[in-house]
Amino acid sequence: MAKRKSVVLQIISMIRENKAYWLIPVIAVFLSLIILSGLASLGGGSMAPFVYTLF
């Protein structure tokens, strides 16, 4: 049975093969939104003092 690639490696190889370099900023924006939403959800709980010091 052949080894399976991870999803991240498949996306990177797809970008290289198809020369779809315009996807890199799109992926970066999505990742930053995920990180910011995670920080915002932590800001509502007991982690609020620690999250507010980052900003």
Secondary structure in CASP SS format (residue, H / E / C, confidence):
PFRMAT SS
TARGET T0000
AUTHOR 0000-0000-0000
METHOD secondary structure of the structure
MODEL  1
M C 1.00
A C 1.00
K C 1.00
R C 1.00
K C 1.00
S C 1.00
V H 1.00
V H 1.00
L H 1.00
Q H 1.00
I H 1.00
I H 1.00
S H 1.00
M H 1.00
I H 1.00
R H 1.00
E H 1.00
N H 1.00
K C 1.00
A C 1.00
Y C 1.00
W C 1.00
L H 1.00
I H 1.00
P H 1.00
V H 1.00
I H 1.00
A H 1.00
V H 1.00
F H 1.00
L H 1.00
S H 1.00
L H 1.00
I H 1.00
I H 1.00
L H 1.00
S H 1.00
G H 1.00
L H 1.00
A H 1.00
S H 1.00
L H 1.00
G H 1.00
G C 1.00
G C 1.00
S C 1.00
M C 1.00
A H 1.00
P H 1.00
F H 1.00
V H 1.00
Y H 1.00
T C 1.00
L C 1.00
F C 1.00
END
